[in-house]
Amino acid sequence: MTRPDPLVALTLTIRSAAPRLGAVRLVAVDGPSGSGKTTVADRLLPALAAAGERVALVRTDHFATWDEPFDWWPRLEHEVLAPVAAGRPAAFLAMDWSGGTPVPRRPVTVPEVDVLVLEGVSAARRAVSQRLSCTVWVEHPDRAVRTARAVARDGDAIREPLRRWQAAEDAWFAADGTRDRADVRWDVAD
């Protein structure tokens, strides 16, 4: 017996969900750093587009910094969620992480959409839960694997800031109860 493709099932779940951010379905792809959130979101976008949805992706890394892993949320609310909820395009300056220290400098425009995918650590935070049409929790059970993925992606210089970040995200997820509110759990195993 063939196991159903989780991407197909997720796409169907999202397409059948009610819009809760104005006329837009807001989908959060959340989980610990290095767990595979980016991969899931990057696969989800073309699947939704192929199903006829106008879709855009905003990453929490566009807003977060090493020093402020979670306190940037008001900026995302004002610059992205409010205009999208009102049926307007959104625009913001995304953090450029290429130098190791994030600096806001890359302009990003979010067009009018049917589905907005918000991907990254704390994307499904309690503060937005009533406006989410679908919450996807992505998790890999092995922290060493998650750390290795992040270092492979961003370079060895992030190892120490990443340790602090992981401690902060552990505390965040425990206090916020994010995993328990997920509509879909996407467990990644190597």
C-alpha positions as CSV (number, residue, x, y, z in Angstrom):
1,M,0.0,0.0,0.0
2,T,1.4,3.4,-1.0
3,R,1.5,6.1,1.6
4,P,-0.3,9.3,0.6
5,D,2.0,12.2,-0.3
6,P,2.0,14.6,2.7
7,L,2.4,17.6,0.4
8,V,-0.8,16.7,-1.5
9,A,-2.7,16.2,1.7
10,L,-1.4,19.6,3.1
11,T,-2.3,21.4,-0.1
12,L,-5.9,20.0,0.1
13,T,-6.1,20.9,3.8
14,I,-5.1,24.5,3.0
15,R,-7.4,24.8,0.0
16,S,-10.4,23.7,2.1
17,A,-9.6,26.0,5.0
18,A,-11.5,29.2,5.6
19,P,-9.8,32.5,5.2
20,R,-9.1,34.2,8.5
21,L,-6.9,37.1,7.5
22,G,-9.5,39.1,5.6
23,A,-10.1,37.1,2.5
24,V,-6.7,35.4,2.7
25,R,-5.8,32.0,4.1
26,L,-2.7,32.6,6.4
27,V,-0.6,29.4,6.7
28,A,2.2,29.2,9.3
29,V,5.1,26.8,8.8
30,D,6.8,26.7,12.2
31,G,9.2,24.6,14.2
32,P,12.8,24.6,15.5
33,S,15.7,26.0,13.5
34,G,17.1,23.5,11.0
35,S,14.0,21.3,11.2
36,G,13.1,21.6,7.5
37,K,10.6,24.5,7.5
38,T,12.2,26.2,4.5
39,T,12.1,23.0,2.5
40,V,8.4,22.4,3.3
41,A,7.4,26.0,2.5
42,D,9.5,26.0,-0.7
43,R,7.7,22.8,-1.8
44,L,4.3,24.1,-0.7
45,L,4.3,27.3,-2.8
46,P,4.4,25.6,-6.2
47,A,1.9,23.0,-5.1
48,L,-0.6,25.7,-4.2
49,A,0.2,27.7,-7.3
50,A,-0.4,24.6,-9.5
51,A,-3.8,24.2,-7.8
52,G,-4.7,27.7,-8.9
53,E,-4.0,29.7,-5.8
54,R,-2.3,33.1,-5.8
55,V,0.3,32.6,-3.1
56,A,3.2,34.4,-1.5
57,L,5.8,33.5,1.1
58,V,7.2,35.7,3.9
59,R,9.9,34.3,6.1
60,T,10.4,35.2,9.8
61,D,14.1,35.5,9.0
62,H,13.1,38.6,7.0
63,F,12.4,40.3,10.4
64,A,14.3,38.4,13.1
65,T,17.8,39.1,14.3
66,W,20.2,37.3,16.6
67,D,19.4,39.8,19.3
68,E,15.7,39.9,18.7
69,P,14.6,36.5,17.7
70,F,10.9,37.2,18.6
71,D,10.3,40.9,19.4
72,W,10.0,42.0,15.8
73,W,6.4,40.8,15.5
74,P,4.8,44.3,15.6
75,R,6.7,45.2,12.4
76,L,5.4,42.2,10.6
77,E,1.8,42.9,11.8
78,H,2.0,46.5,10.5
79,E,4.0,46.0,7.3
80,V,2.6,42.7,6.1
81,L,-0.5,41.3,7.9
82,A,-2.5,44.5,8.1
83,P,-2.2,45.4,4.4
84,V,-2.8,41.7,3.3
85,A,-5.9,41.5,5.6
86,A,-7.2,44.7,3.9
87,G,-6.7,43.2,0.4
88,R,-3.7,45.4,-0.4
89,P,-0.2,44.5,-1.4
90,A,2.4,44.8,1.4
91,A,6.0,46.0,1.3
92,F,8.9,45.8,3.8
93,L,12.7,45.7,4.0
94,A,13.9,42.2,4.6
95,M,16.9,41.4,6.7
96,D,20.0,40.6,4.7
97,W,21.9,37.8,6.6
98,S,24.7,37.4,4.1
99,G,27.3,39.2,6.3
100,G,26.4,37.1,9.4
101,T,24.8,40.1,11.1
102,P,21.3,40.8,9.8
103,V,20.7,44.3,8.3
104,P,17.4,45.5,6.8
105,R,18.1,46.3,3.2
106,R,16.3,44.1,0.7
107,P,12.9,45.4,-0.4
108,V,10.2,42.8,-0.6
109,T,6.7,43.2,-2.0
110,V,3.8,40.9,-1.2
111,P,1.2,41.0,-3.9
112,E,-2.5,40.4,-3.4
113,V,-2.9,36.7,-2.7
114,D,-5.3,34.0,-1.8
115,V,-2.8,32.2,0.5
116,L,0.1,33.8,2.5
117,V,2.6,31.4,3.8
118,L,4.5,32.6,6.8
119,E,7.5,30.4,7.4
120,G,10.0,30.4,10.3
121,V,10.5,30.1,14.0
122,S,7.5,31.6,15.8
123,A,5.4,32.0,12.7
124,A,2.5,30.3,14.4
125,R,2.8,32.2,17.6
126,R,-0.3,32.5,19.9
127,A,-0.7,36.2,18.9
128,V,-1.7,35.2,15.4
129,S,-3.5,31.9,16.0
130,Q,-7.0,33.2,15.5
131,R,-6.1,34.5,12.1
132,L,-4.3,31.3,10.9
133,S,-6.2,29.0,8.5
134,C,-3.6,26.3,8.9
135,T,-0.6,25.7,11.2
136,V,2.1,23.3,10.1
137,W,4.6,22.1,12.7
138,V,7.9,20.8,11.2
139,E,10.2,19.0,13.4
140,H,13.3,16.8,13.2
141,P,13.9,14.9,16.5
142,D,17.7,15.2,16.5
143,R,19.0,18.6,17.6
144,A,22.6,17.7,16.3
145,V,21.1,17.1,12.9
146,R,19.2,20.4,13.0
147,T,22.3,22.3,14.1
148,A,24.4,20.7,11.4
149,R,21.8,21.7,8.7
150,A,21.8,25.3,9.9
151,V,25.6,25.5,10.0
152,A,25.9,23.9,6.5
153,R,23.4,26.4,5.2
154,D,24.8,29.6,6.9
155,G,28.4,28.8,7.8
156,D,30.4,27.9,10.9
157,A,30.4,31.5,12.1
158,I,26.7,31.1,13.2
159,R,27.5,28.1,15.5
160,E,27.7,30.2,18.8
161,P,24.8,32.6,18.0
162,L,22.8,29.6,17.0
163,R,23.3,27.9,20.4
164,R,21.8,31.0,22.0
165,W,19.0,31.1,19.4
166,Q,18.1,27.5,20.1
167,A,17.9,28.1,23.8
168,A,15.6,31.0,23.2
169,E,13.4,29.1,20.8
170,D,13.2,26.2,23.2
171,A,11.9,28.6,25.9
172,W,9.6,30.3,23.3
173,F,8.0,27.1,22.1
174,A,7.5,25.8,25.7
175,A,5.8,29.0,26.8
176,D,3.8,29.5,23.6
177,G,2.6,25.9,23.2
178,T,3.0,26.2,19.5
179,R,3.5,22.5,18.7
180,D,0.3,21.6,20.5
181,R,-1.8,24.0,18.4
182,A,-0.6,22.7,15.0
183,D,-3.2,21.4,12.5
184,V,-0.5,19.4,10.7
185,R,2.7,17.8,12.1
186,W,5.4,17.2,9.5
187,D,8.0,15.0,11.1
188,V,11.3,15.0,9.2
189,A,13.7,12.1,9.6
190,D,16.9,11.5,7.7
